[in-house]
Amino acid sequence: MKFCMHASTGLMVGFETDEDGWFIAHVPDLPGCVSQGANWADVCVNIHGAICDYLEIVEQDDPKWYAELISGTSAGSSGVSSTTNAAASWDDAS
């Protein structure tokens, strides 16, 4: 498994491939935040969208946890936007 940091949030994302060759991504700090793609570009775009959607819902439903979560990430100072260029949102952390 390879881990990369989602640059706009600072969250670590794990990447692996399944037995059919699909790319799978999950965010350990966001339970249930998982996505997949047929190739590297697809999985990056898909997990970026999943992270943005997840954080938007958490911000609305549990502002306290949201504040705690982003206080330890770069999102605490820069915010998260679903319009951020997903291809430029990764820092290799492996």
Phi, psi and omega per residue, in radians:
M1 nan 2.434 3.105
K2 -1.902 2.412 3.071
F3 -1.968 2.381 3.055
C4 -2.294 2.704 3.089
M5 -1.679 2.272 3.046
H6 -1.298 1.923 -2.937
A7 -1.069 -0.620 -3.076
S8 -1.404 -0.198 3.105
T9 -2.131 -0.381 -3.057
G10 1.404 0.094 3.140
L11 -1.392 2.457 3.068
M12 -1.427 2.423 -3.139
V13 -2.212 2.253 3.080
G14 -1.634 2.386 3.134
F15 -2.160 2.439 3.031
E16 -2.685 2.966 3.056
T17 -1.969 2.549 3.106
D18 -1.600 -3.102 -3.065
E19 -1.150 -0.312 3.110
D20 -1.674 0.046 3.118
G21 1.568 0.023 3.093
W22 -1.281 2.560 3.065
F23 -1.560 2.277 -3.127
I24 -2.051 2.394 3.107
A25 -2.265 2.472 3.058
H26 -2.515 2.671 -3.112
V27 -1.973 1.829 -3.072
P28 -0.983 -0.581 -3.116
D29 -1.418 -0.115 3.123
L30 -2.143 1.555 -3.077
P31 -0.902 2.234 3.120
G32 1.480 -0.034 3.135
C33 -1.492 1.692 -3.049
V34 -2.393 2.577 3.039
S35 -2.637 3.064 3.135
Q36 -2.575 2.926 3.073
G37 -2.817 2.736 -3.129
A38 -1.259 -0.354 3.118
N39 -2.582 3.084 -3.075
W40 -1.046 -0.782 -3.123
A41 -1.092 -0.759 -3.141
D42 -1.099 -0.804 -3.095
V43 -1.158 -0.601 3.108
C44 -1.141 -0.794 3.111
V45 -1.113 -0.767 -3.081
N46 -1.164 -0.753 -3.127
I47 -1.274 -0.561 3.054
H48 -1.030 -0.827 3.097
G49 -1.092 -0.701 3.126
A50 -1.115 -0.723 3.115
I51 -1.094 -0.835 -3.138
C52 -1.054 -0.795 3.125
D53 -1.110 -0.766 3.141
Y54 -1.038 -0.869 -3.101
L55 -1.150 -0.590 3.092
E56 -1.105 -0.754 3.132
I57 -1.183 -0.761 3.128
V58 -1.080 -0.708 3.139
E59 -1.031 -0.689 3.140
Q60 -1.324 -0.750 -2.998
D61 -1.528 -0.515 -3.078
D62 -2.535 1.268 -3.071
P63 -0.992 -0.558 -3.137
K64 -1.155 -0.834 3.130
W65 -1.142 -0.679 3.101
Y66 -1.011 -0.818 -3.136
A67 -1.089 -0.719 3.112
E68 -1.159 -0.709 -3.111
L69 -1.127 -0.857 -3.076
I70 -1.394 -0.266 3.126
S71 -1.138 -0.411 3.126
G72 -1.726 0.169 -3.110
T73 -2.225 2.953 3.094
S74 -1.196 -0.294 3.106
A75 -1.151 -0.382 3.131
G76 -1.104 -0.465 3.134
S77 -1.876 -0.456 -3.032
S78 -1.903 -0.280 -3.067
G79 1.357 2.990 -3.122
V80 -2.195 2.348 3.130
S81 -2.246 2.326 3.088
S82 -1.245 -0.155 3.113
T83 -1.621 -0.054 3.088
T84 -1.025 2.499 3.106
N85 -1.122 1.855 -3.071
A86 -1.065 -0.597 -3.133
A87 -1.136 -0.443 -3.132
A88 -1.760 0.267 -3.022
S89 -1.723 0.269 -3.014
W90 -2.178 2.348 2.980
D91 -2.043 2.198 -3.124
D92 -1.175 2.127 -3.122
A93 -2.019 0.204 -3.101
S94 -1.465 nan nan
